């Protein structure tokens, strides 16, 4: 069909110009799509008769599961036929709460083929989060492990519940799908702008947003992600991300399969850097994407001792600190290429293969995205809020928040989609992350970027993780305070604090140095993002308000720069 050919032409253009970022950005055009169902029109066409491994799952205990593209096509047809037989129809919402197991990929493909709407969810969700998703997501069907059935006890009577991996009273068995026909015929065409995915964001500052994506915004939009990652046909791609979050769909589903690469999964109950590195080396993984937290754990190992065959490495989720990038370069002669995007979008900014890297920069705008930086007056500037030009609207951008039209209008006012992140752009078009608009703060009238200070802190051997927030001060309005989680082998002592303060003084100008430091575990969202809003609130409460009169109320493991007057 015409739409499929248009999609393939756009995909093939980016594959051809994989290492020519200037050409790729200048000449790429999103395909014009009317009716388009990625699972039926692209995936099945690619998969039929294709014996290449599409999905390869390696358990931490050793067993492996490999499914060819063709078997995934046939299995997903069986699941689609079974769900249709159970009464599931186009437009119905499925809450999909599965770990890294084969039925996750089968069900995502099957739901696309049926025209159902998926709400991917992590198995870590509790009762309140599930109640919110079922209510606001208008869920009709739940697919979850039998072991998790108890979480749905008070909702089950109003839902079609399908259990995987065992029996659950009142639930249907997922495994019955494997008795259905391997041939599937759609009930009708799928419009490219029909809803496909609903993501509840992690809610670092407020109630989780309900982000909508369509049959084109993520399946087709992730062509930009494929280009950033540098994926090619035949690659074995590992993305370290938990199911239920948008990044899992980014790099464990759409981007690698757009390229015709194998999705590789190292399935473990708890992440272990040594075990994952062994799996990467043993199974010949060629491309790797991991969040900064994982890269920080990797570099604590002897990377040179692992005979990796990686040709590309990337990081996303939060900006990656320069020290980690340099450690990997020295060990593997491989550049970690940073990238930027949101649940609301595909990869917007990044360092694709062939682009010269600049330390600290997350790269340049990716093909299909026109990125502007807006000052407080909404004018384009060299520093400001990252925004997307809607006069050339990227396919990978969400249509909006399903249950909040007011908020959707606000973030897309004035011909721009506003990300809420602040960055700076240099003369060569490279964009450097500064921080969330609501994380950047002033101290003694100087603007402070938490990420800049956190990058310096993390370079010290004692620091595993750090978060910088404003701490109210009666003279300066606020001073930078660092909450620090220590690396193994370090104690939360005065000596450790002195060493960290000394390190900061060597690398940061006086006007923006960290003035207070507390050793503590960092509060995080369920997806692993640091909840700086909680730390800000903690500081205000501890200091007696935003403009305290007596601010010297310290936590047990808190130290101030004034405690070390002998430091240079």
N, C-alpha and C positions, 0 to 999 in steps of 0.2 A: 504494500500500500504506500501511497505517497508520503504520509507522515513518517512511517518507519524509515523510508529511504532518506528523508530529510534529517531524521535523528542520526542515522548511520553516517551521513555525510559530515555532520557537525562533529561526531565522535572521531571519525577517521581523520579529519583535518587536525584535531588536537593531537592525535597519535602521531601523525606525520611530522608535526612541528613540536614534538615533545621537548626538544632541547633548543628551540628557537623562540624564546618567550616574547621577544619584540614582535615577530611576525604573528604569533598566536594571538597576542592581545590586539594587535591592529586589525587583523582580518577575520577574526572569529565572529560568527553571527549565530545567535540562538535559532534553532529550527522553528518554523511557523507550524503550529500543530492545531488541528481541529479535533478529530477523534483520535485518541491514542491511549493504549493500555500497555504499559512497559512490559508487564509479565507475559502477555499474549503476543504482542506485536514485535517485541524485541527479544526478550529472554527465550521464549519457546523457539523462535526462529534460530537463535544462536545455539540453543541446546539440542535440538533434535538431531539424533545420531552422533552427538559429540561425546566421546568417551573421556575427555580431559576431566580431571577432578575439579568440580566446582566448589565443593566444600570438603575440608579436611580437618577433622577434630581429633586432637590428641589429648587423652586424659592424663592427669598427673601421675596416675598409677601405671601408665603404659599402654593400655588398649587404644587403638586408633579406629576411626570411622572415616571412610572416604566415599563420597557420592559423586558420580559423574554429573556433568550438566544435564545429560539426557535423563538420568535417573531422577534428578531433582525436578525436571519437567514433568515426568510421569507421576512422581509422588505428590507433587503439588496439585496435579489434576485429580488424583484420588481424594485428597483432602477437600478440594473445592466441591467435588461431586457429593462427598459425604455431608459437608456442611449445608449444601443446598437441599439434600434429602431431609436433613433435620429441620429445615424451614428457614434457614438464614437467607436473607434476600439483600439485593442491592441497597446500599445506604445504611444497613444496620451496623451499629458500633460493636466492635469486638475488643474487650480488654484482654490483651495478650501478656500474661505474666509468666514468662518462661526464662530459664537461664540459657547458657550456651549449649543447647541440645538441638539435634537435627529438626525436630518439629517446629522450632522457631522459624527457620528459613522456609520450610514447607508451608507453614501457615501464612507467612507474609506474602509469598507468591500466590497462594490459593485465594487469600482475601482480595488481592488485586484483581485476579481473574474474575471473581464474583462481583466486584464493584463494592465490596464492604469497606468500612472505615476502621482502621486499626488504631488502638490506643496502647502503644507499647509501654510496659510498666515493669519495674524491677521487682524481684521477689522479696526485697527488703522492706517493701511497703507495709505499714501497719494499718489498723482498722480505720483510723481517721482519714488517712490519705486515700485508702480504697473507697471509703464512703464519698469523699469529694469527687473522685474520678468517676465513680458510677453515677452519681447525681448530675454533675455538670457535664459529663461526657455522654449522658443519656445512653448508657451501656445496655445492650440487649443480650450479649453473649460473653461469657468468660472462658478462657482457656488457660489452665494453670496446672501445676503439678498436684497430684492427689494429696501430697503431704501438706499443701497449703490450703486445702479445702476449708479448714476450720476458720480461716480468716473471713470467709464469705458467708458464714452461717446465717447472719441476720439479713443478708441480701438474696440468698440463693433462690428463695421461692419466687422471686420476680425475674429471674434470669435463666437463660439457657446455659448450664454449667457443664463444661467438658474437662475431664480430668486426664492427666498424662501420668503414666508410670505407676499405676495401681488403682485400686478401687476406692471410691468415696461415696457414701450413701447419698442417693438422689442425683448423682452426677453421671453423665454419659462418658463412655470410654473413647478417648482419642484414637486408640489403636484400631478401632473398628473401621477407620477410614481406609486402611490398607486392603480392605476387601472390595472397595469401590472400583469403578472403571478407570483405566488409565487414559481414557480419551475424554476431553472436556470441550463442550461447545458453549460459548457465551450466549446469554439471553439477548444481547444486543450490544451496540457500540458503546464505548466509554468515552465521554468527553474529556479532553485533556485537563480541563479545569474542574472536573468533578473532585470532591473531597476524597482523600486517601488516608491521611495520617493526622492524628491529633496528639500533640505532645504537651504534657504538663511540665512546664519548666520547673527547675529546682527551687525557685522562690527564695533567693538569698536575702531579699529585702521586703517582700510582701507575699501575699497569697499567690500561689502558683498561677502563671498565665497559661491559657489554653491556646496553643499555637496550631494553626491549621496549615496543612500542606496538601497539595493536589497531585493528580496523576502526572503532572509535568514538573512541579516545583522541586520535588526531591529526586524522582527518577531521572529526569532530564537535567535538572539544575546541577546535579552532582558531576556533570562533565567538567565543571571548573575544579571540583575536588580531585577528580581523576588526573587532571593536568597538574595540579599542585603536587600531588603525591608522586607523580612521575610513573604511573602504572602503565604496563604494557601487557599484551596478550602473553599468557604463559607464566607470568609472575606468580610467585607464592607470597601472598600478602597477609601479614599479621597486624591487626589493629588491636591494641589493648584497651578495651572499653567494655563497660558492663551493659548487658541488654536492658532495654527500657529507656535509655537516653539517646538523644539525637545522634551523638557521635558514633554510636554502634551502627545506625542505619547509614551514616556517612560512609564509613570505611570498612564495615563488615558486610555490607550488602551492595549498595548502589555503585559506589565508585569502582571497586574491584571488578564487579560483574559488568559494568559499562566497558571496561577495558578487556574483558575476557580473561581475567586473572583468577587464580584459585584463592578462595577465602580460607585462611589457616587460623585455627583456634587452638590455643593451649588452655584447656579447661582445668581449672584448679579451684578448690574451695577458697583458698587464700593465696594471694599473690606472693610468689617467692622469686626474687631476682635470679638466684643461681639456677633454679629449675627452668625458668623461662629462657634464660640465656643458653642453657644446654639444649632446649628444644629448638631454638632458633638455629643453632649450629647443626644439630643432628639432622634436622629435616630440611635443611637447605632453604630457609626463608630468604626471599630476595628483597622484599620491601617491608618496612616496619614503620608504624605510626604509634606513638605512645604519649601520654600526658607528661608534663614536667615532673610530677611526683615519681613516676616510674623511671624516667631518665636519671633522676637524682639517686634512686636506689641502684640503678645499673652501675653508675660511675663509682660506687663504693666497692665494686667487685674488680677483680683483675681482668679487665676486658680483653687484654692481649692474649689471654690464655684460651679464649673461645674462638675456634676456627669458623668464623661466620662467613657467609656468602652474600651478605647484603650488598645491594647496589644502590639503595636509596633509603633514607631515614628521615622521619618528620616528627614534629611535635605540635600539639594544639591543645586548647583548653584554657591555658593561661600562658603568658609569655615565658620563655625559657631563659634561664640565667646564662650569661656568656661563659662562665667557668665550666659548666657542664658541656657546652658545645665544644670547647677547646679540649676537654678531657677525652671525649669521643673521637675527635679529629686525630689526636695523638695516638690513640690506641688502634683505631680502625681505618684511619685515613678516609674518613667519611664525614660529610657535613650533615648535621641535623638541620633540616630546613623548616623553619617556623611557618605557621599559617594561622589565619584568623577567620573566624566565622561565628555564627550564632545558631541556636535552635531555629530562629526565624529565617535563616538563610543557609545556603551552601557556602563553600569556601569563597570568601570575598577578596582576601588579600593573602599573598603567600610568596614563597621563594620556590618557584618551580625549577626543575633541572635546567641548567644553562644560564640561569640568572646569577650574576656575581653577588655573593652575600656581603652584607654590611653588618658588622657586629652590633647587636642590639636591635636591629630592625626586623620587623616581621614580614618585610618584602614590599611588593608593589601590588597594585590592583590586578586581579586575575581576569582572564578572558571572560567577557560577558558582563563585567561589572565596571561601572563608572563611579569612582569613589571621590567624594568631596569631604573637606573638613570645614565645619561651620563654626563661626565665632558666636558669641552670645546673642548677636543681632541677626543671626541666620545668614550671614554673608560668608562666602567662601574665603578661606584663609589658609595659611601654612601651618596653623595649629588650631585645633578645635575638635568638636564632636564628629566622629566618623559617621558619614551619611552616604546613602546611595541615591544617585540621580534617577528620579522616577520618569524623567522625560525619555530615558532609554532603559525602561524597567527590566531588570534581570529576571529571567524565568525562575531562578532559584530563590526568590523572595516570597515569603508567606503572603497570602491574600489578606491576612489579619488575624486578630484574636477572635475566636468564634463567639465567645460569650461577652465580649466587651467592645462593641462598635465605637464607643467614645474614645477608648484608648487607641484603637486602630486608626481613627482619624487623627489623633494627636501625633502619633509617631510618623504619619505619612503626610503631614501638612506642608504646604508650600513647595510641592514637587520634590520633596526629599523624604526618604525613610531614615529616621534617626536611630542609631544603635545604642546611645547612652554611654559610649566609650570615647575617651579623649586620646588624641594622637597628634603627632607632628610629622610633617612631610618635608624632606630636603629637596634640594634643587634637582636631584636625579629621580624624584618620584618615589623614593623609599619612605615607608611609613613606619614610625616608631611609636609603640604603645606607651601611653602615659598612665592611664588608669581609668576606672569607671568615673563617670562624671560626678557621681555622688561619693567617690572615695578620695578624690583630690581635695586638699584642704590648704588653708593658709595658716602660717605661723609667723608672727611678727611681720605681717604683710608680705611674706614670701610664699609663693605657691609651692606646695610640696607634693611630689609624685610618690605615693607609697611604693610603687613597683621599682622605682630607681633605688630607693633605700633598701628594699627587700633583696634586690639583686646583689648589692654589696654585702649585706648580712650573710646571704647564703654562701658566699665565697669563703667564709671562715669555717674551718673544719669542725667547730663545735655546733654549728647551726644546721639542723636538718630541714626545718621549715621556719618561715618568719612572716609576720603580718604587721604592717605599720599603720597606726591610726592616730588621730589627733587626741592629745591628752590635755584637757582644759588647764589653763595657766592664767593667773591674775594679771600678769604683766604682758606676756606675748600673745594672749588670747588662747593659743594652743601651742604645744610643742610636740614633735614627733615621738611617739612611743612605739617600741617594738615588742611584740609578743613573740617569744622564741621557743620552739620545740628543739630540744637538744639531740644531737647525734649520739649513737651508742658510745659508751665509754666516757662521757662527759657528765659532770655533776653540776646541779644548779647552785653554784657557789659564788662568793665574791670574786674569787680568782678568775672564774670563767667569765663573769660579767666584765671584769677589768680587761680581759683579753679581747672581748668583742667590742667594747667601747674603743679600745686602742686601734683595732682594725678599722672601725668606721672612721675614726679621726684621720687615718692615713689616706682614705679614699674619697671622702666626702667634704665639700666645702663647709666652712663653719656655720653658715646661715641655715643650712638644712640638715645638720647632723641629728642623729637620734639622741634624745636627751634623757629618755627613760627606757628601761628594759625590764621585762618580766618574763621569767621562765614559766611556761604553761603549755598545756595541750591546746591546740587551736580548734575552736568550734567550727564544724563543717556541715554543709548540707548533705543529704543522702547520696548525692552524686560526687561528693568529695571537694566541693568548692568551699573556700574559707568564708565564713560568715563575719565579715568585717563589721557589719551593722551591729552584731552582738557585742563585739569588742568596743566599738564606739559608745554604745549604750552603757557598757560596764564602766568605762572611764568617766562618763558624765555622772553616773550614780556614785562612784567612789570619790570623786572630787567635790561632791556637793552641788553639782549644777554646772552649766556651761561656762559660767564666770565665777569660779570659786574664790573665796576669801582665804581659806586655809587648805591649800591643795596637797599638803604633805601627809596624805593618808595612803600608806603603801600596803601592797600585798606582801605576804611572807617572803616570796622569792623575787622581790622587785628591787632594782637598783637604779640610781640616778647618776648622771654624769658628774654632778657636784660631789659625789662620793669619792671621786678619784682626781683630786686637784693636782696631783703630780704628773698626770698624763700630759704629754706635750701637745 
